[in-house]
Amino acid sequence: MDFSLRRLYLCTPDRPDLAEFVTAVLDGGVDIVQLRDKHADARVILERAALVQELCHSYGVPFILNDRPDLALHLGADGVHVGQDDAPVALCRTLLGPDAIIGLSTHALEELTPALAEPVTYLSAGPIEATPTKPGRIGTGVSYAAAATERASVPVFVTGGITPAHIGPLAAEGISHFVVVRALTEAADPGAAARALRSAIDAEFSS
């Protein structure tokens, strides 16, 4: 599948039921998965990432590791996602090669302009609402994500409190790619929550 057609992106921390959780949301229609753990040791990250990667690949879904291009290289992960203060995109590209998926977070126009010149596969924009997954970072509002989407030649994934109810209004602003965290990770029924998001996205973007 063309990466630009992938629209429902899960970013998840490690959790005790990681395999069951990831399986449920993949069944529900998630089509990109990132494992994001800021605190675990490298050996733990490698072990848990290998588990998620195997599940993703059984569904034909890309697996992306947060922050660590070195560990992504060791795993043979599909790609890496980095923030403004993490490993430079150029280094990630050198390490992982021309076909790797490389994503970069942006939060404001002053970050977007240089990001547009980087060899990225996609950008993220937001969070549109303040979120506990990004402590201390204020929401950017929809306008920044819409502007980033308009200016970028690669997919721009909006972040920050995305639920099924957000999809239609964001689509009306030209936004078509969505990162989800709490709507899935805190759901009582993650599979059902993923299906609700998938349904909302498909209602807007299915041809």
Secondary structure, DSSP 4 states (H G I P E B T S, - for coil): --GGG--EEEEE---TTHHHHHHHHHHHT--EEEE--SSS-HHHHHHHHHHHHHHHHHTT--EEEES-HHHHHHHT-SEEEE-TTSS-HHHHHHHH-TTSEEEEEE-SHHHHHHHTTS--SEEEE--SS--TTSTTPPP--HHHHHHHHHH-SS-EEE-SS--HHHHHHHHHTT--EEEESHHHHT-SSHHHHHHHHHHHHHHHH--
